[in-house]
């Protein structure tokens, strides 16, 4: 049985960084990256509804030690039609 690790999904918007104080227990970094995709889409959709802009936000996924283990730019989660 694989153990889980705690990952934190911080939102970077330029020099601003919104913390994730709770984190989420997930099996590995790849699952954490995949979990970030629908969350990023939701945040993007809200931003577009609010002011009509995509912005340049991204998730910085960190481990319990605070090391960035993956990044997910919000623009990368938009599927081409």
Biotite code that builds the C-alpha atoms (Angstrom):
import biotite.structure as struc

atoms = struc.array([
    struc.Atom([0.000, 0.000, 0.000], chain_id="A", res_id=1, res_name="UNK", atom_name="CA", element="C"),
    struc.Atom([1.403, 3.397, -0.988], chain_id="A", res_id=2, res_name="UNK", atom_name="CA", element="C"),
    struc.Atom([1.517, 6.121, 1.582], chain_id="A", res_id=3, res_name="UNK", atom_name="CA", element="C"),
    struc.Atom([0.108, 9.563, 0.988], chain_id="A", res_id=4, res_name="UNK", atom_name="CA", element="C"),
    struc.Atom([1.867, 12.890, 1.241], chain_id="A", res_id=5, res_name="UNK", atom_name="CA", element="C"),
    struc.Atom([0.447, 16.322, 1.976], chain_id="A", res_id=6, res_name="UNK", atom_name="CA", element="C"),
    struc.Atom([0.533, 18.776, -0.912], chain_id="A", res_id=7, res_name="UNK", atom_name="CA", element="C"),
    struc.Atom([-0.263, 22.480, -0.759], chain_id="A", res_id=8, res_name="UNK", atom_name="CA", element="C"),
    struc.Atom([-1.807, 24.381, -3.673], chain_id="A", res_id=9, res_name="UNK", atom_name="CA", element="C"),
    struc.Atom([-0.543, 27.964, -3.554], chain_id="A", res_id=10, res_name="UNK", atom_name="CA", element="C"),
    struc.Atom([-1.910, 30.457, -6.078], chain_id="A", res_id=11, res_name="UNK", atom_name="CA", element="C"),
    struc.Atom([0.733, 32.736, -7.556], chain_id="A", res_id=12, res_name="UNK", atom_name="CA", element="C"),
    struc.Atom([-0.402, 35.903, -9.319], chain_id="A", res_id=13, res_name="UNK", atom_name="CA", element="C"),
    struc.Atom([2.710, 37.864, -10.220], chain_id="A", res_id=14, res_name="UNK", atom_name="CA", element="C"),
    struc.Atom([4.435, 38.679, -6.953], chain_id="A", res_id=15, res_name="UNK", atom_name="CA", element="C"),
    struc.Atom([1.332, 37.813, -4.875], chain_id="A", res_id=16, res_name="UNK", atom_name="CA", element="C"),
    struc.Atom([1.113, 34.356, -3.333], chain_id="A", res_id=17, res_name="UNK", atom_name="CA", element="C"),
    struc.Atom([-2.081, 33.029, -1.742], chain_id="A", res_id=18, res_name="UNK", atom_name="CA", element="C"),
    struc.Atom([-1.282, 30.321, 0.795], chain_id="A", res_id=19, res_name="UNK", atom_name="CA", element="C"),
    struc.Atom([-3.050, 26.982, 1.254], chain_id="A", res_id=20, res_name="UNK", atom_name="CA", element="C"),
    struc.Atom([-2.848, 26.461, 5.021], chain_id="A", res_id=21, res_name="UNK", atom_name="CA", element="C"),
    struc.Atom([-4.522, 23.027, 5.065], chain_id="A", res_id=22, res_name="UNK", atom_name="CA", element="C"),
    struc.Atom([-3.101, 21.158, 2.095], chain_id="A", res_id=23, res_name="UNK", atom_name="CA", element="C"),
    struc.Atom([-4.428, 17.875, 0.744], chain_id="A", res_id=24, res_name="UNK", atom_name="CA", element="C"),
    struc.Atom([-3.271, 14.295, 1.264], chain_id="A", res_id=25, res_name="UNK", atom_name="CA", element="C"),
    struc.Atom([-2.609, 12.670, -2.110], chain_id="A", res_id=26, res_name="UNK", atom_name="CA", element="C"),
    struc.Atom([-0.640, 9.630, -3.296], chain_id="A", res_id=27, res_name="UNK", atom_name="CA", element="C"),
    struc.Atom([1.951, 11.490, -5.389], chain_id="A", res_id=28, res_name="UNK", atom_name="CA", element="C"),
    struc.Atom([2.901, 14.631, -7.302], chain_id="A", res_id=29, res_name="UNK", atom_name="CA", element="C"),
    struc.Atom([1.198, 13.512, -10.524], chain_id="A", res_id=30, res_name="UNK", atom_name="CA", element="C"),
    struc.Atom([-2.142, 13.086, -8.742], chain_id="A", res_id=31, res_name="UNK", atom_name="CA", element="C"),
    struc.Atom([-1.636, 16.516, -7.155], chain_id="A", res_id=32, res_name="UNK", atom_name="CA", element="C"),
    struc.Atom([-0.972, 18.056, -10.580], chain_id="A", res_id=33, res_name="UNK", atom_name="CA", element="C"),
    struc.Atom([-4.097, 16.437, -12.008], chain_id="A", res_id=34, res_name="UNK", atom_name="CA", element="C"),
    struc.Atom([-6.152, 17.652, -9.024], chain_id="A", res_id=35, res_name="UNK", atom_name="CA", element="C"),
    struc.Atom([-5.007, 21.215, -9.732], chain_id="A", res_id=36, res_name="UNK", atom_name="CA", element="C"),
    struc.Atom([-6.511, 21.241, -13.243], chain_id="A", res_id=37, res_name="UNK", atom_name="CA", element="C"),
    struc.Atom([-10.243, 21.478, -12.388], chain_id="A", res_id=38, res_name="UNK", atom_name="CA", element="C"),
    struc.Atom([-9.477, 23.902, -9.560], chain_id="A", res_id=39, res_name="UNK", atom_name="CA", element="C"),
    struc.Atom([-7.526, 26.147, -11.937], chain_id="A", res_id=40, res_name="UNK", atom_name="CA", element="C"),
    struc.Atom([-10.388, 26.013, -14.459], chain_id="A", res_id=41, res_name="UNK", atom_name="CA", element="C"),
    struc.Atom([-12.831, 27.104, -11.768], chain_id="A", res_id=42, res_name="UNK", atom_name="CA", element="C"),
    struc.Atom([-10.666, 30.027, -10.668], chain_id="A", res_id=43, res_name="UNK", atom_name="CA", element="C"),
    struc.Atom([-10.131, 31.050, -14.316], chain_id="A", res_id=44, res_name="UNK", atom_name="CA", element="C"),
    struc.Atom([-13.868, 30.922, -15.010], chain_id="A", res_id=45, res_name="UNK", atom_name="CA", element="C"),
    struc.Atom([-14.595, 33.114, -11.994], chain_id="A", res_id=46, res_name="UNK", atom_name="CA", element="C"),
    struc.Atom([-11.992, 35.656, -13.117], chain_id="A", res_id=47, res_name="UNK", atom_name="CA", element="C"),
    struc.Atom([-13.466, 35.780, -16.603], chain_id="A", res_id=48, res_name="UNK", atom_name="CA", element="C"),
    struc.Atom([-16.978, 36.263, -15.187], chain_id="A", res_id=49, res_name="UNK", atom_name="CA", element="C"),
    struc.Atom([-15.734, 38.991, -12.849], chain_id="A", res_id=50, res_name="UNK", atom_name="CA", element="C"),
    struc.Atom([-13.580, 41.108, -15.159], chain_id="A", res_id=51, res_name="UNK", atom_name="CA", element="C"),
    struc.Atom([-13.301, 39.316, -18.520], chain_id="A", res_id=52, res_name="UNK", atom_name="CA", element="C"),
    struc.Atom([-9.569, 38.619, -18.200], chain_id="A", res_id=53, res_name="UNK", atom_name="CA", element="C"),
    struc.Atom([-7.534, 35.432, -18.070], chain_id="A", res_id=54, res_name="UNK", atom_name="CA", element="C"),
    struc.Atom([-4.646, 36.755, -15.994], chain_id="A", res_id=55, res_name="UNK", atom_name="CA", element="C"),
    struc.Atom([-1.350, 34.987, -15.411], chain_id="A", res_id=56, res_name="UNK", atom_name="CA", element="C"),
    struc.Atom([-2.056, 32.951, -12.295], chain_id="A", res_id=57, res_name="UNK", atom_name="CA", element="C"),
    struc.Atom([-0.598, 29.542, -11.606], chain_id="A", res_id=58, res_name="UNK", atom_name="CA", element="C"),
    struc.Atom([-0.637, 26.914, -8.912], chain_id="A", res_id=59, res_name="UNK", atom_name="CA", element="C"),
    struc.Atom([2.634, 26.270, -7.145], chain_id="A", res_id=60, res_name="UNK", atom_name="CA", element="C"),
    struc.Atom([2.256, 22.822, -5.657], chain_id="A", res_id=61, res_name="UNK", atom_name="CA", element="C"),
    struc.Atom([4.529, 22.360, -2.666], chain_id="A", res_id=62, res_name="UNK", atom_name="CA", element="C"),
    struc.Atom([5.366, 19.454, -0.408], chain_id="A", res_id=63, res_name="UNK", atom_name="CA", element="C"),
    struc.Atom([5.290, 19.544, 3.385], chain_id="A", res_id=64, res_name="UNK", atom_name="CA", element="C"),
    struc.Atom([8.798, 21.009, 3.467], chain_id="A", res_id=65, res_name="UNK", atom_name="CA", element="C"),
    struc.Atom([7.653, 23.928, 1.303], chain_id="A", res_id=66, res_name="UNK", atom_name="CA", element="C"),
    struc.Atom([9.574, 22.850, -1.808], chain_id="A", res_id=67, res_name="UNK", atom_name="CA", element="C"),
    struc.Atom([7.792, 23.535, -5.101], chain_id="A", res_id=68, res_name="UNK", atom_name="CA", element="C"),
    struc.Atom([7.279, 20.122, -6.712], chain_id="A", res_id=69, res_name="UNK", atom_name="CA", element="C"),
    struc.Atom([5.100, 21.223, -9.666], chain_id="A", res_id=70, res_name="UNK", atom_name="CA", element="C"),
    struc.Atom([3.562, 24.287, -11.239], chain_id="A", res_id=71, res_name="UNK", atom_name="CA", element="C"),
    struc.Atom([0.307, 24.459, -13.169], chain_id="A", res_id=72, res_name="UNK", atom_name="CA", element="C"),
    struc.Atom([-0.169, 27.692, -15.131], chain_id="A", res_id=73, res_name="UNK", atom_name="CA", element="C"),
    struc.Atom([-3.892, 28.397, -15.290], chain_id="A", res_id=74, res_name="UNK", atom_name="CA", element="C"),
    struc.Atom([-3.739, 29.154, -19.004], chain_id="A", res_id=75, res_name="UNK", atom_name="CA", element="C"),
    struc.Atom([-2.400, 25.623, -19.612], chain_id="A", res_id=76, res_name="UNK", atom_name="CA", element="C"),
    struc.Atom([-5.664, 24.054, -18.432], chain_id="A", res_id=77, res_name="UNK", atom_name="CA", element="C"),
    struc.Atom([-7.829, 25.570, -21.155], chain_id="A", res_id=78, res_name="UNK", atom_name="CA", element="C"),
    struc.Atom([-8.661, 22.936, -23.726], chain_id="A", res_id=79, res_name="UNK", atom_name="CA", element="C"),
    struc.Atom([-8.436, 23.891, -27.381], chain_id="A", res_id=80, res_name="UNK", atom_name="CA", element="C"),
    struc.Atom([-11.711, 23.638, -29.244], chain_id="A", res_id=81, res_name="UNK", atom_name="CA", element="C"),
])
